[in-house]
Amino acid sequence: MSLKTILVHLANDEEHVTRLKVALKLAREQNAKVFAIFIANPVGMPPAIAGRGASSAYIAEATRAARERAQELEAEFASACSRDGVDFSWLVIEGDHVDVLSEHAHAADIIIASQPVVEHLEDRFRVRLQEELVMKSGLPVLIIPKGFDPDKDIGKHILVGWKGTREAVRAVRDALPMLQAAEKVIVLTVGADTGDALSKLEVMGHLRRHGIEAKTENIQHLDEGTGPTITDFAEAHGCDLIVLGAYGHSRWREVFMGGVTKHMLMKSKVPVMLSH
């Protein structure tokens, strides 16, 4: 089992080259095709832009600049794929970022996106691209942290955050190609190891039947909460990927009150694969 098609979200933002390099590296490792979709519309509006006229002018200029950047990037990427023997397709399109990516999700196994940029107070409450992709696309979404070095390994040492929920089950199933290729897998539960004990034993057996020899760990909450507990554990144990089910509680409760998913999206320094 392996990933066959990697869908990578591209736009004219600071992290787009990193996403593309990560997609290419993962494609080489998984013998997969890269489907790159460069969406020319800006991802969001800067807070300084106000008024219909100003907004229209900004969007028009940003879209023009993005299309020019897309042409340059496609040539560079095509050369890299040819050199590495990676199959790829490239699409430049205008439209809503979530809608476009979700429309093409049926032809892929995973989406690569970047960590949200939080610069203003209202950013914490706005529904974000990454959250919408996790909820709507039907695919696992690999979130790449801001400033990530694309030459670093992703998926050699994987941490699975386990809880006996539908979302966690989906996350493990979605991650099987990565788990099978990993050198080390840890299945982590946080808090009292009671209600999830049976489901954890069963999932360990399930992984073994897929040829994955994982280790189990259980730790108590840190004072900061479950999200920081998981990310601190991952960093301390040298994990290069966290696999997690997203939005086990009400999504809107997490939007307004925080939560594990929110922490992973905003704060993790380790790449995170989220499934819902």
Contacts in CASP RR format, 6 or more apart in sequence:
PFRMAT RR
TARGET T0000
AUTHOR 0000-0000-0000
METHOD contacts of the structure
MODEL  1
MSLKTILVHLANDEEHVTRLKVALKLAREQNAKVFAIFIANPVGMPPAIA
GRGASSAYIAEATRAARERAQELEAEFASACSRDGVDFSWLVIEGDHVDV
LSEHAHAADIIIASQPVVEHLEDRFRVRLQEELVMKSGLPVLIIPKGFDP
DKDIGKHILVGWKGTREAVRAVRDALPMLQAAEKVIVLTVGADTGDALSK
LEVMGHLRRHGIEAKTENIQHLDEGTGPTITDFAEAHGCDLIVLGAYGHS
RWREVFMGGVTKHMLMKSKVPVMLSH
1 176 0 8 1.000
1 177 0 8 1.000
1 180 0 8 1.000
1 210 0 8 1.000
2 30 0 8 1.000
2 31 0 8 1.000
2 32 0 8 1.000
2 177 0 8 1.000
2 180 0 8 1.000
2 181 0 8 1.000
3 26 0 8 1.000
3 30 0 8 1.000
3 32 0 8 1.000
3 109 0 8 1.000
3 110 0 8 1.000
3 177 0 8 1.000
3 178 0 8 1.000
4 30 0 8 1.000
4 32 0 8 1.000
4 33 0 8 1.000
4 109 0 8 1.000
5 32 0 8 1.000
5 33 0 8 1.000
5 34 0 8 1.000
5 35 0 8 1.000
5 107 0 8 1.000
5 108 0 8 1.000
5 109 0 8 1.000
6 23 0 8 1.000
6 26 0 8 1.000
6 27 0 8 1.000
6 30 0 8 1.000
6 32 0 8 1.000
6 33 0 8 1.000
6 34 0 8 1.000
6 35 0 8 1.000
6 108 0 8 1.000
6 109 0 8 1.000
6 110 0 8 1.000
6 112 0 8 1.000
7 35 0 8 1.000
7 37 0 8 1.000
7 101 0 8 1.000
7 104 0 8 1.000
7 105 0 8 1.000
7 107 0 8 1.000
7 108 0 8 1.000
7 110 0 8 1.000
7 111 0 8 1.000
7 112 0 8 1.000
7 139 0 8 1.000
8 19 0 8 1.000
8 20 0 8 1.000
8 22 0 8 1.000
8 23 0 8 1.000
8 34 0 8 1.000
8 35 0 8 1.000
8 36 0 8 1.000
8 37 0 8 1.000
8 111 0 8 1.000
8 112 0 8 1.000
9 19 0 8 1.000
9 37 0 8 1.000
9 39 0 8 1.000
9 97 0 8 1.000
9 101 0 8 1.000
9 111 0 8 1.000
9 112 0 8 1.000
9 113 0 8 1.000
9 114 0 8 1.000
9 129 0 8 1.000
9 133 0 8 1.000
10 16 0 8 1.000
10 19 0 8 1.000
10 20 0 8 1.000
10 36 0 8 1.000
10 37 0 8 1.000
10 38 0 8 1.000
10 39 0 8 1.000
10 70 0 8 1.000
10 73 0 8 1.000
11 38 0 8 1.000
11 39 0 8 1.000
11 40 0 8 1.000
11 41 0 8 1.000
11 42 0 8 1.000
11 43 0 8 1.000
11 66 0 8 1.000
11 97 0 8 1.000
12 40 0 8 1.000
12 42 0 8 1.000
12 62 0 8 1.000
12 65 0 8 1.000
12 66 0 8 1.000
12 69 0 8 1.000
12 70 0 8 1.000
13 43 0 8 1.000
13 114 0 8 1.000
14 117 0 8 1.000
15 114 0 8 1.000
15 115 0 8 1.000
15 144 0 8 1.000
15 146 0 8 1.000
15 147 0 8 1.000
16 73 0 8 1.000
16 114 0 8 1.000
17 73 0 8 1.000
17 150 0 8 1.000
18 114 0 8 1.000
18 144 0 8 1.000
18 147 0 8 1.000
18 148 0 8 1.000
18 150 0 8 1.000
19 112 0 8 1.000
19 113 0 8 1.000
19 114 0 8 1.000
19 144 0 8 1.000
20 36 0 8 1.000
20 73 0 8 1.000
20 77 0 8 1.000
21 150 0 8 1.000
21 151 0 8 1.000
22 112 0 8 1.000
22 142 0 8 1.000
22 144 0 8 1.000
22 148 0 8 1.000
22 150 0 8 1.000
22 154 0 8 1.000
22 271 0 8 1.000
23 34 0 8 1.000
23 36 0 8 1.000
23 112 0 8 1.000
24 34 0 8 1.000
24 77 0 8 1.000
24 80 0 8 1.000
24 81 0 8 1.000
24 84 0 8 1.000
24 86 0 8 1.000
25 150 0 8 1.000
25 151 0 8 1.000
25 154 0 8 1.000
26 32 0 8 1.000
26 112 0 8 1.000
26 154 0 8 1.000
27 33 0 8 1.000
27 34 0 8 1.000
27 86 0 8 1.000
27 88 0 8 1.000
28 84 0 8 1.000
28 86 0 8 1.000
29 181 0 8 1.000
30 177 0 8 1.000
30 181 0 8 1.000
32 86 0 8 1.000
32 109 0 8 1.000
33 86 0 8 1.000
33 87 0 8 1.000
33 88 0 8 1.000
33 89 0 8 1.000
34 81 0 8 1.000
34 86 0 8 1.000
34 87 0 8 1.000
34 88 0 8 1.000
34 89 0 8 1.000
35 88 0 8 1.000
35 89 0 8 1.000
35 91 0 8 1.000
35 104 0 8 1.000
35 107 0 8 1.000
35 108 0 8 1.000
36 74 0 8 1.000
36 77 0 8 1.000
36 88 0 8 1.000
36 89 0 8 1.000
36 90 0 8 1.000
36 91 0 8 1.000
37 91 0 8 1.000
37 93 0 8 1.000
37 100 0 8 1.000
37 101 0 8 1.000
37 104 0 8 1.000
38 66 0 8 1.000
38 70 0 8 1.000
38 73 0 8 1.000
38 74 0 8 1.000
38 90 0 8 1.000
38 91 0 8 1.000
38 92 0 8 1.000
38 93 0 8 1.000
39 66 0 8 1.000
39 93 0 8 1.000
39 94 0 8 1.000
39 95 0 8 1.000
39 97 0 8 1.000
39 100 0 8 1.000
39 101 0 8 1.000
40 63 0 8 1.000
40 66 0 8 1.000
40 67 0 8 1.000
40 70 0 8 1.000
40 92 0 8 1.000
40 93 0 8 1.000
40 94 0 8 1.000
40 95 0 8 1.000
41 59 0 8 1.000
41 62 0 8 1.000
41 63 0 8 1.000
41 66 0 8 1.000
41 94 0 8 1.000
41 95 0 8 1.000
41 96 0 8 1.000
41 97 0 8 1.000
42 58 0 8 1.000
42 59 0 8 1.000
42 62 0 8 1.000
42 63 0 8 1.000
42 66 0 8 1.000
43 97 0 8 1.000
43 129 0 8 1.000
45 55 0 8 1.000
45 58 0 8 1.000
46 58 0 8 1.000
47 120 0 8 1.000
47 122 0 8 1.000
49 55 0 8 1.000
49 58 0 8 1.000
63 94 0 8 1.000
67 92 0 8 1.000
70 92 0 8 1.000
74 90 0 8 1.000
74 92 0 8 1.000
77 88 0 8 1.000
77 90 0 8 1.000
78 88 0 8 1.000
78 90 0 8 1.000
80 86 0 8 1.000
81 87 0 8 1.000
81 88 0 8 1.000
91 104 0 8 1.000
93 100 0 8 1.000
97 129 0 8 1.000
98 129 0 8 1.000
98 132 0 8 1.000
98 133 0 8 1.000
98 136 0 8 1.000
98 137 0 8 1.000
101 111 0 8 1.000
101 133 0 8 1.000
101 137 0 8 1.000
102 133 0 8 1.000
102 136 0 8 1.000
102 137 0 8 1.000
102 138 0 8 1.000
105 111 0 8 1.000
105 137 0 8 1.000
105 138 0 8 1.000
105 139 0 8 1.000
108 139 0 8 1.000
109 139 0 8 1.000
109 140 0 8 1.000
109 177 0 8 1.000
110 139 0 8 1.000
110 140 0 8 1.000
110 141 0 8 1.000
110 142 0 8 1.000
110 174 0 8 1.000
110 273 0 8 1.000
111 133 0 8 1.000
111 137 0 8 1.000
111 139 0 8 1.000
111 140 0 8 1.000
111 141 0 8 1.000
111 142 0 8 1.000
112 141 0 8 1.000
112 142 0 8 1.000
112 144 0 8 1.000
113 129 0 8 1.000
113 130 0 8 1.000
113 133 0 8 1.000
113 141 0 8 1.000
113 142 0 8 1.000
113 143 0 8 1.000
113 144 0 8 1.000
114 130 0 8 1.000
114 143 0 8 1.000
114 144 0 8 1.000
114 146 0 8 1.000
115 130 0 8 1.000
115 143 0 8 1.000
115 144 0 8 1.000
115 145 0 8 1.000
115 146 0 8 1.000
115 265 0 8 1.000
115 266 0 8 1.000
115 268 0 8 1.000
116 123 0 8 1.000
116 128 0 8 1.000
116 129 0 8 1.000
116 130 0 8 1.000
116 265 0 8 1.000
116 266 0 8 1.000
117 123 0 8 1.000
117 146 0 8 1.000
118 124 0 8 1.000
118 266 0 8 1.000
125 255 0 8 1.000
125 256 0 8 1.000
127 255 0 8 1.000
128 265 0 8 1.000
130 141 0 8 1.000
130 143 0 8 1.000
130 265 0 8 1.000
131 251 0 8 1.000
131 255 0 8 1.000
131 261 0 8 1.000
131 265 0 8 1.000
133 139 0 8 1.000
133 141 0 8 1.000
134 141 0 8 1.000
134 246 0 8 1.000
134 247 0 8 1.000
134 261 0 8 1.000
134 274 0 8 1.000
134 275 0 8 1.000
134 276 0 8 1.000
135 246 0 8 1.000
135 247 0 8 1.000
135 251 0 8 1.000
135 276 0 8 1.000
138 276 0 8 1.000
139 174 0 8 1.000
140 171 0 8 1.000
140 174 0 8 1.000
140 175 0 8 1.000
140 273 0 8 1.000
140 274 0 8 1.000
140 275 0 8 1.000
141 273 0 8 1.000
141 274 0 8 1.000
141 275 0 8 1.000
142 154 0 8 1.000
142 271 0 8 1.000
142 272 0 8 1.000
142 273 0 8 1.000
143 264 0 8 1.000
143 265 0 8 1.000
143 268 0 8 1.000
143 271 0 8 1.000
143 272 0 8 1.000
143 273 0 8 1.000
143 274 0 8 1.000
144 271 0 8 1.000
145 268 0 8 1.000
145 269 0 8 1.000
145 270 0 8 1.000
145 271 0 8 1.000
148 271 0 8 1.000
152 240 0 8 1.000
153 240 0 8 1.000
154 240 0 8 1.000
154 241 0 8 1.000
154 271 0 8 1.000
155 178 0 8 1.000
155 181 0 8 1.000
155 182 0 8 1.000
155 240 0 8 1.000
155 241 0 8 1.000
156 182 0 8 1.000
156 183 0 8 1.000
156 184 0 8 1.000
156 240 0 8 1.000
157 182 0 8 1.000
157 183 0 8 1.000
157 184 0 8 1.000
157 185 0 8 1.000
157 186 0 8 1.000
157 237 0 8 1.000
157 238 0 8 1.000
157 239 0 8 1.000
157 240 0 8 1.000
157 241 0 8 1.000
158 175 0 8 1.000
158 178 0 8 1.000
158 179 0 8 1.000
158 182 0 8 1.000
158 184 0 8 1.000
158 185 0 8 1.000
158 186 0 8 1.000
158 239 0 8 1.000
158 240 0 8 1.000
158 241 0 8 1.000
158 242 0 8 1.000
158 243 0 8 1.000
159 186 0 8 1.000
159 188 0 8 1.000
159 230 0 8 1.000
159 233 0 8 1.000
159 234 0 8 1.000
159 237 0 8 1.000
159 239 0 8 1.000
159 241 0 8 1.000
159 242 0 8 1.000
159 243 0 8 1.000
159 270 0 8 1.000
160 171 0 8 1.000
160 172 0 8 1.000
160 175 0 8 1.000
160 179 0 8 1.000
160 185 0 8 1.000
160 186 0 8 1.000
160 187 0 8 1.000
160 188 0 8 1.000
160 214 0 8 1.000
160 242 0 8 1.000
160 243 0 8 1.000
160 244 0 8 1.000
161 168 0 8 1.000
161 171 0 8 1.000
161 187 0 8 1.000
161 188 0 8 1.000
161 189 0 8 1.000
161 190 0 8 1.000
161 230 0 8 1.000
161 242 0 8 1.000
161 243 0 8 1.000
161 244 0 8 1.000
161 245 0 8 1.000
162 168 0 8 1.000
162 172 0 8 1.000
162 187 0 8 1.000
162 188 0 8 1.000
162 189 0 8 1.000
162 196 0 8 1.000
162 199 0 8 1.000
162 200 0 8 1.000
162 203 0 8 1.000
163 189 0 8 1.000
163 196 0 8 1.000
164 195 0 8 1.000
164 196 0 8 1.000
164 199 0 8 1.000
164 200 0 8 1.000
165 245 0 8 1.000
165 248 0 8 1.000
167 245 0 8 1.000
167 246 0 8 1.000
167 247 0 8 1.000
167 248 0 8 1.000
167 275 0 8 1.000
167 276 0 8 1.000
168 244 0 8 1.000
168 245 0 8 1.000
169 203 0 8 1.000
170 245 0 8 1.000
170 275 0 8 1.000
170 276 0 8 1.000
171 243 0 8 1.000
171 244 0 8 1.000
171 245 0 8 1.000
171 246 0 8 1.000
171 273 0 8 1.000
171 274 0 8 1.000
171 275 0 8 1.000
172 179 0 8 1.000
172 203 0 8 1.000
172 206 0 8 1.000
172 207 0 8 1.000
172 243 0 8 1.000
173 275 0 8 1.000
174 273 0 8 1.000
174 275 0 8 1.000
175 243 0 8 1.000
175 273 0 8 1.000
175 275 0 8 1.000
176 210 0 8 1.000
176 212 0 8 1.000
178 241 0 8 1.000
178 243 0 8 1.000
178 273 0 8 1.000
179 185 0 8 1.000
179 207 0 8 1.000
179 210 0 8 1.000
179 212 0 8 1.000
179 214 0 8 1.000
179 243 0 8 1.000
180 210 0 8 1.000
180 211 0 8 1.000
180 212 0 8 1.000
182 212 0 8 1.000
182 241 0 8 1.000
184 215 0 8 1.000
185 207 0 8 1.000
185 212 0 8 1.000
185 213 0 8 1.000
185 214 0 8 1.000
185 215 0 8 1.000
186 214 0 8 1.000
186 215 0 8 1.000
186 216 0 8 1.000
186 217 0 8 1.000
186 237 0 8 1.000
186 239 0 8 1.000
187 200 0 8 1.000
187 203 0 8 1.000
187 204 0 8 1.000
187 207 0 8 1.000
187 214 0 8 1.000
187 215 0 8 1.000
187 216 0 8 1.000
187 217 0 8 1.000
188 216 0 8 1.000
188 217 0 8 1.000
188 218 0 8 1.000
188 219 0 8 1.000
188 230 0 8 1.000
188 233 0 8 1.000
189 196 0 8 1.000
189 200 0 8 1.000
189 216 0 8 1.000
189 217 0 8 1.000
189 218 0 8 1.000
189 219 0 8 1.000
190 218 0 8 1.000
190 219 0 8 1.000
190 220 0 8 1.000
190 221 0 8 1.000
190 226 0 8 1.000
190 229 0 8 1.000
190 230 0 8 1.000
191 218 0 8 1.000
191 219 0 8 1.000
191 220 0 8 1.000
191 221 0 8 1.000
192 220 0 8 1.000
193 200 0 8 1.000
193 218 0 8 1.000
200 216 0 8 1.000
204 214 0 8 1.000
204 216 0 8 1.000
207 213 0 8 1.000
207 214 0 8 1.000
208 214 0 8 1.000
217 233 0 8 1.000
219 229 0 8 1.000
219 233 0 8 1.000
220 229 0 8 1.000
221 229 0 8 1.000
222 228 0 8 1.000
222 229 0 8 1.000
222 232 0 8 1.000
226 259 0 8 1.000
226 260 0 8 1.000
227 259 0 8 1.000
227 260 0 8 1.000
227 263 0 8 1.000
227 264 0 8 1.000
228 263 0 8 1.000
228 267 0 8 1.000
230 242 0 8 1.000
230 244 0 8 1.000
230 260 0 8 1.000
230 264 0 8 1.000
231 242 0 8 1.000
231 263 0 8 1.000
231 264 0 8 1.000
231 267 0 8 1.000
231 268 0 8 1.000
231 269 0 8 1.000
231 270 0 8 1.000
233 239 0 8 1.000
234 242 0 8 1.000
234 268 0 8 1.000
234 270 0 8 1.000
235 269 0 8 1.000
235 270 0 8 1.000
239 270 0 8 1.000
240 270 0 8 1.000
240 271 0 8 1.000
241 270 0 8 1.000
241 271 0 8 1.000
241 272 0 8 1.000
241 273 0 8 1.000
242 264 0 8 1.000
242 268 0 8 1.000
242 270 0 8 1.000
242 271 0 8 1.000
242 272 0 8 1.000
242 273 0 8 1.000
243 272 0 8 1.000
243 273 0 8 1.000
243 275 0 8 1.000
244 260 0 8 1.000
244 261 0 8 1.000
244 264 0 8 1.000
244 272 0 8 1.000
244 273 0 8 1.000
244 274 0 8 1.000
244 275 0 8 1.000
245 261 0 8 1.000
245 274 0 8 1.000
245 275 0 8 1.000
245 276 0 8 1.000
246 261 0 8 1.000
246 264 0 8 1.000
246 274 0 8 1.000
246 275 0 8 1.000
246 276 0 8 1.000
247 254 0 8 1.000
247 261 0 8 1.000
247 276 0 8 1.000
248 261 0 8 1.000
249 259 0 8 1.000
254 260 0 8 1.000
254 261 0 8 1.000
254 262 0 8 1.000
255 262 0 8 1.000
261 274 0 8 1.000
264 272 0 8 1.000
264 274 0 8 1.000
265 272 0 8 1.000
265 274 0 8 1.000
END
